[in-house]
Amino acid sequence: MAKKKTSKSTKSKKLSEAQIAVHWKEEDIVHPSPQFVAQANMTDPGIYDRFSLDNFPECFKEYADLLDWYEYWHTMLDTSDAPCWKWFVGGKINASYNCVDRHLPKYKNKAAIHFVPEPEEEPPAAISYQELYVRVNEFAALLRDFAGLKKGDRVTLHMPMTPELPVTMLACARLGVIHSEVFGGFSGQACADRIVDSGSNVLITMDGYYRGGNMIDHKVNADIAFEHAKKQGQKVDKVLIWQRYTGQYQSESKPVKGRDYIVNDVLKDYVGQRIDPVKLPAEDPLFLMYTSGTTGKPKGCQHSIGGYLAYVAGTSKYIQDIHPEDVYWCMADIGWITGHSYIVYGPLALAASSVIYEGVPVYPDPGRPWRIAERLDVNIFHTAPTTVRMLRKAGPDEPKKYNYHFKHMTTVGEPIEPEVWRWYHKEVGKGEAIIVDTWWQTETGGFLCSTMPALQPMKPGSTGPALPGIHPVIFDEDRNELGAGAGKAGNICIRNPWPGAFQTIWGDRERYVDTYYAKYCKDPKSKDWRDWPYLTGDGALLAEDGYYRILGRIDDVINVAGHRLGTKELESSALTVGDIAEAAVVPVVDELKGRVPDIYVSLKPGVKDGKAVQAKVVKAIESEIGKIARPKNVYVVPDMPKTRSGKIMRRVLAAISNTLDIGDVMTLANPDIVEEIRVLVQGKEKVAIKKGPEDIERFGDEG
Ligand code: WT7
């Protein structure tokens, strides 16, 4: 637990160099209000002792006991296949049962989901636990008997933010079918890659949905996904299409006979059916969630049923402070891990009412989220810094106009700037709500660091101490530990396994071991978890008071609006444009999204029309990955700055894009090109050099 220390004493200390380098001044701490503490789920500081390393791994029984088990496990943690950890071995469980059926005796008449359509004239729709039970059962019957899906099969979902998405996930979970939801904003091609990698024969999609005031034709992406998957040798047999409005088909693309089926038509045959939840081994996979890495294709993070569900239930209860009577709104997309863990599985495991908003936060105006909060009487709110920045910019005084009251708010996905934190606290939280800054990853299933809301004070811009049962360590390159107050940043790792951690990368154990464990593993043959610290890939430093400050990714991954995009993926989609010889992607600071990609391209000999190429690059990226990856700028350069061995110096390009100090370039093979590119990007006049955020200053560094 964080040692009590006033910020004054830390403030008066001379800043170390590393602290200056990360522009970190200690912020004043903010205490949770007594009203919050009075109602919180966890007010016992003893929890940190109960979850100490001495009590590991047995401590996690406390989380597992939040769930209903068909059979209790015999082995808490099995390390025999290190570092593929198995939790609750011998246990039998079903996630759909835990999120739906078991709540019926007490809560069948309570809203499980509040669906808020984007068009404001369409009223919110509440789906009770009983209604969710019916829909999940009927769709599970369809999946089993019409689509022929069974335990262990993978199915790809490419669905927007409507209740049909959790219904589909829970129906899969009921059968032991492994779902792999692809963010609805991703392109058909990105969806195809995930269909191929997971080996899905069934694709579940929706005809259309609202975004920014328009009905988006989404089914067209299924056609693209089908074709691209087929080209890569993966045949999709059935495409199941939900309808945004039952009976009214929204897409230009007509269903293909013998392949495409309108779910609402087929469902008529399954009305009233009930499917017994399959009693599954705790360590069976529940779902795959793809995420970007440094090289190559996206990684399918495989999450387990028992460990994952126990971890998201426990952290939803204590860190999100969800009680059954709360109205909880996480404004993430279910297509990301945040939505899986903290819109669907965590809250529903606790019988909460979870809000699903279909559209854009600022549609039709920046007062929209606060009107939703007022109307549904939301009291727990969860979003990302990028959205907070957007709402603050578009409507700084909007929250005041509405009569809602949050007790609790979350920020997630990237570091939040202290000024933005303070606006969130004062204006959105009306000075009443506590804030948790939750640091975690797709791979980790649930939160790793955050303040315990009723126990610990908040420090704007810092995630806080580690969660109970999570034991981080910061290593430098030589495996020296950088302790509290070291004043230096290093690679933050987690010493111990925890139940929410992913089990492996789907179909690529070697990559799993290499990426996350090889760097600091003491002995690759060891079966002892102590020898296998988990490498998060983030840089961080630990303050004297035990609060972690996360600096961002240390690999070539760009965090756009709180989500990881691989630079290599972006570069290879730019290279699909035939006129391009080379492409290099670098992150550039963006006021709203945090970081966005800038792309530098050089053309093949003889290609003249740079403007046309720029447009083609943008199009290629949008269609291969999705609009989220759209570059801020595409610069056509005569050549790339290169080392003598021919490596593109991305560090130099990042410095130019962000007007940072370019440093010494005389060792390059072509030093003159640097000034030429600088003029192209910044103009002839020299502009004042800034000091950039740590992740940008460091971007492209070797070693
Ligand atoms: C990366 C993970 C966590 C679910 C959504 C994103 C960054 C995440 C924080 C935070 C500073 C954060 C890290 C991490 N990150 N939360 N509270 N403070 N940085 O999941 O796409 O897997 O990205 O997001 O760099 O490694 P993801």
Residues whose N, C-alpha, C, O or C-beta is under 5 A from the ligand:
A	BS01	WT7	T291 T338 T411 V412 G413 E414 P415 D437 T438 W439 W440 Q441 T442 T463 T536 D538 I550 G552 R553 G562 H563 R564
